[in-house]
Amino acid sequence: MVLDAAQMAVDDGLVTGVVAATLDHVQVAGTVELTVRLTDDEALRELNRRYRGRDEPTDVLSFSALEGGDQFVLPPDQPRQLGDVVISYERAVQQAAAYGHDLRREIAWLSVHGALQLLGFRHDDPEVEREMREAEESILTAAGLERPGR
């Protein structure tokens, strides 16, 4: 299934706002850029297979421009590139229903989660993961997207 932008009811302002709030929360200095792309499960499955060796779809992948030794040198007046966040719209729809909240919150959460991953937050350390979850909830609550039942 290939989705185009018309099939994905996503508020660009929502995504931009929560990503900007994430950068503020983590106190990222200077002007930066990152890309958030929404696509389908099949695209995420292919990226997951190619870059992580897992032949399965996933909800969000982040590709950091900050990791690795081969940094592309930009002119001094250009924003620093953080990387790319790729979200499965199909998975977001499914997860929103499963978790009992609306699609706006799920897209926002995936956007925040992906941006935090670009900034070095990981799941493999319980303490860092706890900090990541606290940051996610703080950012979403400030945006008026608190978890249902809180």
VENDA-V576517 format. One record per backbone hydrogen bond with DSSP energy under -1.0 kcal/mol. NH is the residue of the N-H (numbers start at 1). CO is the residue of the C=O. E is the energy in kcal/mol with one decimal. If there is no record, write none. Layout:
BEGIN
nh/co/e
NH/CO/E
NH/CO/E
END
This chain:
BEGIN
nh/co/e
7/4/-1.5
10/8/-1.8
15/11/-1.8
16/12/-2.9
17/13/-2.6
18/14/-2.6
19/15/-2.2
20/16/-2.4
21/17/-2.3
22/18/-1.8
23/19/-2.3
24/20/-2.3
25/21/-2.8
26/22/-2.2
28/23/-2.7
33/80/-2.4
35/83/-2.1
37/85/-2.9
39/87/-2.8
44/40/-1.8
45/41/-2.8
46/42/-2.2
47/43/-2.3
48/44/-2.8
49/45/-2.5
50/46/-2.8
51/47/-2.8
52/48/-1.8
53/49/-1.0
54/48/-1.7
56/54/-1.9
61/86/-2.4
63/84/-3.2
65/82/-3.1
71/69/-1.4
78/75/-2.0
80/31/-2.6
82/33/-3.3
84/63/-2.2
85/35/-3.1
86/61/-2.9
87/37/-3.2
88/59/-2.6
89/39/-3.1
92/88/-2.2
93/89/-2.4
94/90/-2.1
95/91/-3.0
96/92/-2.4
97/93/-1.7
98/94/-2.3
99/95/-2.8
101/96/-2.0
106/102/-1.6
107/103/-2.8
108/104/-2.4
109/105/-3.0
110/106/-2.7
111/107/-2.1
112/108/-2.7
113/109/-3.2
114/110/-2.5
115/111/-2.3
116/112/-2.7
117/113/-2.0
118/114/-1.9
119/115/-1.2
120/117/-1.7
121/116/-2.3
129/125/-2.9
130/126/-2.2
131/127/-2.1
132/128/-2.4
133/129/-2.6
134/130/-2.3
135/131/-2.4
136/132/-2.7
137/133/-2.4
138/134/-2.3
139/135/-2.6
140/136/-2.6
141/137/-2.6
142/138/-2.2
143/139/-1.2
144/141/-1.8
145/140/-3.3
150/147/-1.4
END
